[in-house]
Amino acid sequence: MGKDITVQKESLNVCVIGAGYVGLVTSSCLAYFGNKVTAVESNRMRLEKLQKGIIPFYEPGVEELVKKCTQTGNLEFSSDIEAAVKNSDIIFIAVGTPSQPNGEPDLSQVSQAARSIGGALDTSRKRLIINKSTVPVGSGNWVEMLITQGIEAMQAVPARGAQKTLPPFSVVSNPEFLREGTAIHDTLYPDRIVVGASDAESVETMKQLYKPILTQSFSAPEFAPRPKDFSDVQFISTDLASAEMIKYSANAFLALKISFANEIANICEKVGADARQVMKGIGLDKRIGKLFLNAGIGWGGSCFKKDIKALIEVAHEYNSSTSLLEASISVNDRQRHIPISKLQEALKIIKGRTIGLMGLAFKPNTDDLRDAPSITIAHQLLKMGALVKAYDPVANDNCFHEHPELEIVYCHDLSELATNCDALILVTEWDEFRDANWHDIAHLMKKPIIIDGRNFLSEELLTTAGFTYRGIGH
Ligand SMILES: NC(=O)c1ccc[n+]([C@@H]2O[C@H](COP(=O)([O-])OP(=O)(O)OC[C@H]3O[C@@H](n4cnc5c(N)ncnc54)[C@H](O)[C@@H]3O)[C@@H](O)[C@H]2O)c1
């Protein structure tokens, strides 16, 4: 039998499989706390970049943190999953779980990672395998089964005279709640850490691993200062299924809250109310809370839609009703068409018009375009015969490469974007848009019309600069 991992050690050997948003942030934060971390990445191009210190996506603070940790020798990148697993006490699965066309999550990356772990485990010590990927309820048990299959596949041809001894391991669920754009901050200063496990020993190991965060005993990096009055972090220990449900339910609730704000905003507009004031008025009720009540063109990103769809699939397997979950998606889909309707009201004809998209990323401070409203809006405008221009501070290149089907004229700044436009649509609320010189921008346009898809700009400022301003819900 292997050694117990709970034997107190100051630092642990950690392997993180998958160096995407979640894997890279997890790896670098754990390395920052002094653990020896190997991040395993199977995408050759991504790995080569990481090994050269180039971060393959835009996320504030990650470059600095990775640099710090590679310099201390606490973080390295590899494609050798077998060596990394053998050398580790703790193994994270942080691979992607994208949606399939039918809404079910594609778990092939998880299954491949789990089998590879099984194939690499040995009996030198007990390993803790932590699933950080967002997976449907029951996946903890499934991952355990796949790891066992991986072990058995390796042991099918034992060396002559070798005894079959199963390497000891436990699987826990540790859902991730980071937000792109503030990923390092969210990891170092989370609202809570959730761990689903079936044995007390695994829970203790998780507490040990996350002790620097739970007790806030690390010195805050200069690029991610500790928020004022931030104290100890809550550790929630549950069974596996509850941890998996917490992740899905949290995302479903956040998406639902925004869809609620949007549906109310649409009614506000009809009856002559101002959704901004209405949301302020209801958000001050502590039972409701003021965050995630901004009306606009809706949510996007890699997680909300895919996780809600996955939850709907799970519910249907159990013949459970999902009308609220389905409504949150349909309200959101509808919301993306609102800027087009507003353009039609203002311009009447869209064909032959030049429309500028301010922002492409699904939210500010990221270059992620997964399920971004900008893509739906650009598709629709192009279909209607408009000339579409776009400027995003960091996501232009991604859009060009990931959406070659979109014939967009990419611009380097807001002035270039506005030049000769019939209208602008604010899609992503980047700070630099708030501070623009609107008076000058208005003079560059054919018609100074702006649809503020995030209720982000000052209506007063824009109107004074000569714009026809249209927000959402007011
Ligand atoms: N991105 C977010 O904001 C976020 C937040 C919370 C939870 N999550 C969840 O975390 C998981 C990861 O999300 P992400 O955004 O980091 O995904 P991602 O697609 O950006 O990254 C996944 C990485 O894993 C790599 N990979 C896949 N299989 C591998 C293997 N066998 N060995 C080594 N590397 C492998 C891929 O090449 C990729 O680089 C998903 O389940 C997601 O739902 C994401």
PDBQT file of the ligand as one rigid body, heavy atoms in Angstrom, charges set to zero:
ROOT
HETATM    1  N1  LIG A 501     -13.185  29.323 -18.580  1.00  0.00    +0.000 N 
HETATM    2  C1  LIG A 501     -13.882  29.582 -17.499  1.00  0.00    +0.000 C 
HETATM    3  O1  LIG A 501     -14.189  30.730 -17.193  1.00  0.00    +0.000 OA
HETATM    4  C2  LIG A 501     -14.316  28.471 -16.591  1.00  0.00    +0.000 A 
HETATM    5  C3  LIG A 501     -14.785  28.793 -15.310  1.00  0.00    +0.000 A 
HETATM    6  C4  LIG A 501     -15.182  27.755 -14.468  1.00  0.00    +0.000 A 
HETATM    7  C5  LIG A 501     -15.140  26.445 -14.908  1.00  0.00    +0.000 A 
HETATM    8  N2  LIG A 501     -14.702  26.166 -16.171  1.00  0.00    +0.000 N 
HETATM    9  C6  LIG A 501     -14.663  24.760 -16.580  1.00  0.00    +0.000 C 
HETATM   10  O2  LIG A 501     -13.303  24.317 -16.502  1.00  0.00    +0.000 OA
HETATM   11  C7  LIG A 501     -13.016  23.412 -17.568  1.00  0.00    +0.000 C 
HETATM   12  C8  LIG A 501     -11.850  23.956 -18.392  1.00  0.00    +0.000 C 
HETATM   13  O3  LIG A 501     -12.240  25.171 -18.968  1.00  0.00    +0.000 OA
HETATM   14  P1  LIG A 501     -11.214  26.088 -19.784  1.00  0.00    +0.000 P 
HETATM   15  O4  LIG A 501     -11.948  27.320 -20.149  1.00  0.00    +0.000 OA
HETATM   16  O5  LIG A 501      -9.922  26.172 -19.042  1.00  0.00    +0.000 OA
HETATM   17  O6  LIG A 501     -11.002  25.167 -21.089  1.00  0.00    +0.000 OA
HETATM   18  P2  LIG A 501      -9.956  25.348 -22.263  1.00  0.00    +0.000 P 
HETATM   19  O7  LIG A 501     -10.552  24.689 -23.429  1.00  0.00    +0.000 OA
HETATM   20  O8  LIG A 501      -9.498  26.770 -22.325  1.00  0.00    +0.000 OA
HETATM   21  O9  LIG A 501      -8.676  24.509 -21.767  1.00  0.00    +0.000 OA
HETATM   22  C9  LIG A 501      -8.625  23.116 -21.725  1.00  0.00    +0.000 C 
HETATM   23  C10 LIG A 501      -7.197  22.709 -22.065  1.00  0.00    +0.000 C 
HETATM   24  O10 LIG A 501      -7.032  21.318 -21.809  1.00  0.00    +0.000 OA
HETATM   25  C11 LIG A 501      -6.177  20.786 -22.819  1.00  0.00    +0.000 C 
HETATM   26  N3  LIG A 501      -6.351  19.336 -22.849  1.00  0.00    +0.000 N 
HETATM   27  C12 LIG A 501      -7.435  18.628 -23.230  1.00  0.00    +0.000 A 
HETATM   28  N4  LIG A 501      -7.212  17.303 -23.069  1.00  0.00    +0.000 NA
HETATM   29  C13 LIG A 501      -5.964  17.182 -22.553  1.00  0.00    +0.000 A 
HETATM   30  C14 LIG A 501      -5.165  16.064 -22.156  1.00  0.00    +0.000 A 
HETATM   31  N5  LIG A 501      -5.600  14.803 -22.246  1.00  0.00    +0.000 N 
HETATM   32  N6  LIG A 501      -3.915  16.303 -21.689  1.00  0.00    +0.000 NA
HETATM   33  C15 LIG A 501      -3.449  17.570 -21.584  1.00  0.00    +0.000 A 
HETATM   34  N7  LIG A 501      -4.162  18.655 -21.934  1.00  0.00    +0.000 NA
HETATM   35  C16 LIG A 501      -5.414  18.465 -22.404  1.00  0.00    +0.000 A 
HETATM   36  C17 LIG A 501      -6.642  21.513 -24.071  1.00  0.00    +0.000 C 
HETATM   37  O11 LIG A 501      -5.673  21.448 -25.105  1.00  0.00    +0.000 OA
HETATM   38  C18 LIG A 501      -6.849  22.929 -23.534  1.00  0.00    +0.000 C 
HETATM   39  O12 LIG A 501      -5.671  23.704 -23.639  1.00  0.00    +0.000 OA
HETATM   40  C19 LIG A 501     -14.312  23.261 -18.358  1.00  0.00    +0.000 C 
HETATM   41  O13 LIG A 501     -15.008  22.154 -17.892  1.00  0.00    +0.000 OA
HETATM   42  C20 LIG A 501     -15.070  24.529 -18.026  1.00  0.00    +0.000 C 
HETATM   43  O14 LIG A 501     -16.463  24.365 -18.114  1.00  0.00    +0.000 OA
HETATM   44  C21 LIG A 501     -14.268  27.145 -17.005  1.00  0.00    +0.000 A 
ENDROOT
TORSDOF 0
